[in-house]
């Protein structure tokens, strides 16, 4: 039996919050630490991927209880959460995403409208985190494909290029049908960032 075939994907319940937080911590780099890491650490983060949002367990409990947000979890055959993805469809959260967008370079008017027109809806892929021992085994793809079955809108994701280029995230998104459609400068936690904006059009016209 393959690693992938042992994985069960479901939506999260409150009892899953601790396991979700544990999966997050495996790939988290706190923003205040960026200037302190060595070149070796930087290269490892670029190649293996990282998340940058520092949150606590209450944050995930609120997401789980929100009807406009889905957290999809993957469990192994012993019931351990080995990965998750959080997807926001809530209008307030989408507005916050749009607020992050700074100086925007885009491919075409379709992309511009999707990102800036408040009348056009999209889903926002906020986080994907997989336990290190389950990475590159298709777990993240299985989670995302399950999520796509329940979405009828394009899915937008932001990938950090500066101050640290998340090359692993670029590879994962491209593998899962996302294309680079725009570039934006922005700020997060008091630091300047450059974001690559990837979109999975999800069979929308």
N, C-alpha and C positions, 0 to 999 in steps of 0.2 A: 504494500500500500504506500502511495506517495505521501509526502508531507501535506500537499494540497488537499488530497482526498480525506484527510483526517480533520479538516477545518470545517467548522459550522459557523455560518454568519447569521446574526440576528440583530435586531435593534436593542439598544441598551435599556436596562431597567435601573432603578436607584441602587440596587444591590451591586451593580457593576461599576459604580463610580470609582471605587478604590483600585480595581484592576485597570481601568482606563488611565487613571493618574499614574499608575506604575509604568504602563506602556509609554506614556508621555515622557516620564523622567529618563527613560533609557536613551532618549534622543534630544534632550533639551540642552541648549546653551543659553545662559542668561545674558541679556544684552549688555549688562555692565561688565561682563567678563571678556567681551570681544577684543578689547585693546590689550588684554593681558595674556592671550594665548600665544604659544610658540608657533613657529612656521610648521613644525611637524604636526601639531594639533590642528592647525588651520587646514593643512592638506587632508588630514583624515576626515575632518568635518565636511570639506568640499566633496570628497569621494564617497563618503558613507551617508551623508545627509544629516540634517538637524532641524529642530523646531526652535522657535524663538519666543514663544508666548509663555510667560511664567504665571501659572494659575494654581489654585488649590482645589481640594476635593469639592468644596461648595460650588465652585464654578461649574463643574461637570454635573452636579446634581440639578442645578438650575437648567442647564442645557437639556438634560434628559427629560425634565418635566415640561419643557417648552414644546407645544404642539407644532411649531414652525421650524423646529430644528431636529434633525435626526443624527444620532450617533450610532453607527453600525460597528459592531464588534465581531471579532473572529475568536472563537475558542477552539482549543485543541481537544483531543478526546478525553482529557482528564478535567475539562471544564475551566482551564486557565485561559484568561484573555491574553492573546498573543499579538493583538493589533486592533486598531480602531481607525475610523474616519468620521469626522464631524462635518455635516453639511447644513448650511443655513439657508432658509427660504424666507425668513422674516424680513419684512420691509425695512424695519429700523436697522437691522444688521447690514442690509444691503446699502443703505444710506451711509452707514459708517464706513463701509468698504469704499464707496465712492468718495467719501471725504479724505481718505488716505491718498487718493490719486492726486499727484502734483502736476508737474509739467509732463504732458502726455504726448507720446509719439505713437501713432496707430497706423495700421495697414490700409484701412478703408472706412467709409462712412458707416458700414454695417457694424464694425467694431466700435466706432465712436458712439453710435446710438445706443448700443448695448451697455456700454460702460457709463455713459453720462445722462441718458434720457431716463428720467424718473418713472416714465410710463412703461418702460420695458423691464420685464422681470428676468432675473437670472438666479441660479443657485450658486452659493459661494462655498467652495471646498476649503474649509478653514485649516484642518489638521489631518494628517495621515501619519500614524506612528506604529511601527512594527518592532517587536522585540528583536534584538540583534541576532539571535540564533534562528529566527524565522525569516530574516530578510533574504531577498532574492530567491524566494521559493514560491512566488506567485500569490502570497497572502494578501498583499495590498490590492492587487488586481482583482482577486475574488471579492473582496469587500466592495470595491468601487463598482464592479459590474452589477452586484446586487443593488447598490444604491441607484444606479442608472435606470433600473427597471421601474423605479417609483418616481422618476423625475421626467417632466415634460418641458423643461427649459434648458437653455445652455448652462454649462457649469464653468465658473470662473475661478482661477487660482492665481495667487501671487507667489512668485519665487524670488528670493533674495539673490541679487547679483553682487551688490556692494552693501556692506563692507566685506562680506564673505560670500563667495559664489557657491550656491548650493547645486553643484553639478549632479549629484545623485537624484535630487528632486526633478531636475530637468529631464533626466533620462526616464524616470518613472512616469512623469506626466506624458511625455511623448509616446512612450510605450502604451499608454492607456488612452490614446486618441486625442490628446490635447495638442494644440498648435500655438506657437508663439504669435500673438496678434498685436501686442502693444508693449511699450516700455514706459515706466513712470518713475519720476523721482518723488520721494516722500520722506516723512519723518516718523520714527517709532521710538518711544521711550527716550526722546531727546537726542537721538542719533540720526544722521542723514543716511538714507537708504536709496538704492536703485532697485526697482522691482521689474522683473519680467512678468508680463501678464499673459497667462496661457488660458485658452478657451477650448472646452470640448462642446461642440455645437449640438451634440446629442440628437442628431437627425432632425434638427429644426431648420426651417427654410430661411 
